[in-house]
Amino acid sequence: MVWKERKEFSADLKLIYAAVNKDAARAALDDFTAK
């Protein structure tokens, strides 16, 4: 991973782990894998 992309990567992971339910986590994970 390029250092410049680390901040964006971390923000995307936080969306997954901070999701309020499974559906929100799945949607965040799907968005993450699409990148």
N, C-alpha and C positions, 0 to 999 in steps of 0.2 A: 504494500500500500504506500502510495506517495504521501509524504508528510503533509502536503497542502490539502489533501482530501480527508485527513484524519478528523478534523473538526466536524465536517459534514457527516462522516460515517458515525461518529459518536452521537451526534444529534439524532440520527435516524434510529440507532439502537435504543436510545432513551425512549423514543416513541413506542417501540415494541414493548419494552419492559415496564413502562409506566401506564400501559393501556388499562382501562377500567374493567374490561371483560375480554373473554376469548375472541369475540368477533372483532373488536377493535384491534386486538393484538394481531389477529390473522390479517386484517386489512393493512396494518402497518408493515407486517412481514412481507406481504405480497408487493407493496410499493417498494420496499427495500430491495427485494430480489429482482424487481423490474429494472432497477438502476444498474 
